[in-house]
Amino acid sequence: MAKRLIDISDKALMAEIARGNRLAFNAVFDRYWSKLFRAAFNLLRDEELAKDVVQEVLFDFWNRRDQHEIDNLQAYFYQATRFQSLKQLRKAKLLDIHDEVFASVLTVNTTQEQLDFRQLEEELDRSLNRLPEKYREVFELSRVHNLTNKEIADRLEISQRTVDWYLYHTLKRLKTSLITAVIALLGPF
């Protein structure tokens, strides 16, 4: 069946995806991932950020699979990738404004800075503990035990794409939690 999905049109794949066919989604993922990565990378000039953008676009497409009325899938993906890339650029510019202040919070010199650093560590621990068990397990295997995504997939008997998915969403949650915690520590600017 997978071989047959490679050869069918985008419109037929979208109909299968709307029915929840993961193989059809995998076919779309394989068909468009590298093209969308190049488009995102051309705007962002950052490989990891470009990967994040493409994963966000494709997984958002999957999550809203029953809501789509798309005439041209390629155009839809390019537009979504461009939008997400520009969103990341705007966010990066906002973060750049506060880089110096953020760095000073993470440099532990004074008693207050040590307390602030402990608060950030505690927030990280709380954020990790709020994660679903599988997300936390995948994160720990990746970041604590330094396993590759392939090794994690083999160990947990899940697909490598699922490992990518778990890590992407875990890191996204952790970044949001830490940025919120830093802003709370620093107070209004």
QUIRAQUI-V639791 format. One record per helix or strand. SS is the DSSP state (H for helix, E for strand). FROM is the first residue (numbers start at 1). LEN is the number of residues. If there is no record, write none. Layout:
# QUIRAQUI-V639791
SS FROM LEN
SS FROM LEN
This chain:
# QUIRAQUI-V639791
H 2 5
H 10 9
H 22 23
H 47 17
H 65 3
H 73 25
H 99 8
H 111 20
H 133 11
H 149 8
H 160 27
